[in-house]
Amino acid sequence: MRFTITGRNIEVTEGLKSAIKEKIGKLEKYFTPETEVIVTLSVEKDRQKIEVTIPVKGNIIRSEQVSNDMYVSIDLVEEIIERQLKKYRNKIIDHKQSGLNFQKEFLNKEYEEDEEIKIIRTKKFGVKPMYPEDACVQMELLGHNFFVFRNAENDEINVVYKRKGNTYGLIEPEC
């Protein structure tokens, strides 16, 4: 696996690099050697945060963990990604998505954690034009974590969502 490690408000020391490569490197049993792993470390006040993104053909495997100790965050993020991989392994195979980034042994092995994803509710609603700020207000009024709307500025379907720390995000389609 090829690692790209960057830091925001933190110096990425050799100790941190080796801890990341050792811990996240345990995931090598699932991926091919040319798989890229993007790791971003950041510090905000007492929050030590690690974000790991592994782009694979057809999917992005991502996890972020926050604690008061970066080494604890590194341990947690590795466990989460491993759990995600085991849980969604069958989806990778069933939907005929490319397994090129994955080791053949991983794709062929059975795991007890494999679960069926079931949609239990479908909801239809009118998508009316509004500005992103208005969509955030509407989302808050509904008590949801996200809200789909047609952006009045560009007539595109957008999504606003609630982030940690009472901030908001906007998802716009790429053209």
N, C-alpha and C positions, 0 to 999 in steps of 0.2 A: 504494500500500500504506500502511496505517495502522500506525504503530509505537507500541508501548507498551514503554518501556525503564525497567527498575528495577535498582537495585543493592543487593547485600547485602555489607556490610563494605567498600564502595567508593563513592566519590562519582562519580556519572555526570557527567563533565565535558562541555562542548560538543564538545571534540575527540573523545571517545569516541562521543558521539551522532552526530556527522557521519561518523565512520569506519563506524559501524554502518549508517547510512542509505545511505552510498555503496556499501559492500560488499554488504550484504543487499539493497539497492535494485536490484542487478543482476538479482535474481530477478523484478523487475517484468515482464519479458518473458514469464513463465509465468503470472502471476496477474492478476486484475482489480484495478482501483484500490481497490475497497472491501475487499480482503482484509486481515485483521488479522494483524499479526506481533507476537508477545509475546517480548521479549528480556529475559533476566535475567542480569546480570553479578554474579559473586561472587569474593571473594578469601579463600583459606584458606592461611595460611603462604605458601609460594612458588607456590601454584597459582592461576592466573588462569583462571577458568572462565566460559564463555558458554553459555547455554541458549537455543535459539530454538525456539519452538512456533508453528506456523501451522495453526490449525484450519480445515479445509475440510469442506464437507458430506460426511459419510460417512467421513472420515478425519482423522487428526492427523499432520501432518508435523513431525517433531521431531529435533533434533540437539543434542548438547552436546559441547564441546571444551574441553580443558584444556591449558595450556602455562605457561611461566614469563613470558609476555608477552601481555597482553590483545589487542593488535593482531594477533598471530600467531593467537590463538584465533579472533578474528573472521574472519580469512582462511580458516582451516581449516573453520569451521562453514558458511560460504557454499559452499565446494566440495563438502562432504558433502551438503548439501541439494540442490544442483543435480544431483549424481549420483543421489540418491534419486529425484528427480522424473523424470529421464530413464529410470531403470530401471523405475519402476512406472507410467509413463504408460499403457502398454497395459492394465494391470490396472484403471485408472480407467475406461477405455473399455469393456473386455471385460465387466466385472462390472456394467455399466450404473449405476455409481455416479455421482453428480451431478458434472458437470464445471463447475458454475456459477462456481466461484472461479478457473477457469483460462482463459487466453487461448485463443481458437479456433486460432490459429496453432500453439501448443504441442501441443494435442490432435491436430492433423492432421499434424504433422511426424513423420517416421520417424527413429528413433535406433538406432544400431548396438548400444547397450548393452542393448536390450530383451532380457530373459531370461525364460524360462518358469520359474515356480515349481513344483517337483515335490516332492511328499511321498514320500520313499523308504522310510519306516518308520512303521508304526503300532504302538502299544503299548497294551495294555489292562491295567488293574490295579485292584484293589479300593481304594476310597477309604474309609478307616476314620476314625472320630472321634478327634481328638487336639487338644491345645492347641498354639497357634502356636510356643511354645518347643520343644515336643517335635518339631514338624514341622521346625524348624531343625536340631535334632540329627539327625533322620533324613536330612535333605538332606545334611548334612556326611558322615554315614556312607556315603551312596551316592556321594558325590563329584560331586553335581549342582549346577547354579547356581540351580535353582528346585525347588519341591516342591508338588504339589497335594494337598490334604487336606480333610476335612470338619471344620470347627471345632467342637469339643466344647462351646464356650460358646454358640453360636447355631445350630448344625446347618446352617450355610451352607458351600458350597464356597469355599475360600480358596486363595491361593497365597502361599508365602513365597519370597523370592528373595534372592540374595547381591548386595550393593551394593559399590561401590568402598570401600576402607578397612576391610574386614572388618566391615561392618555388614549388617543384614538389613532387608528391607522386607516388608510384608504387604499383599496385595491382597484387598479384601473387595468383594462385589457391592453396588451401590446398590439400594435398594428403592424 
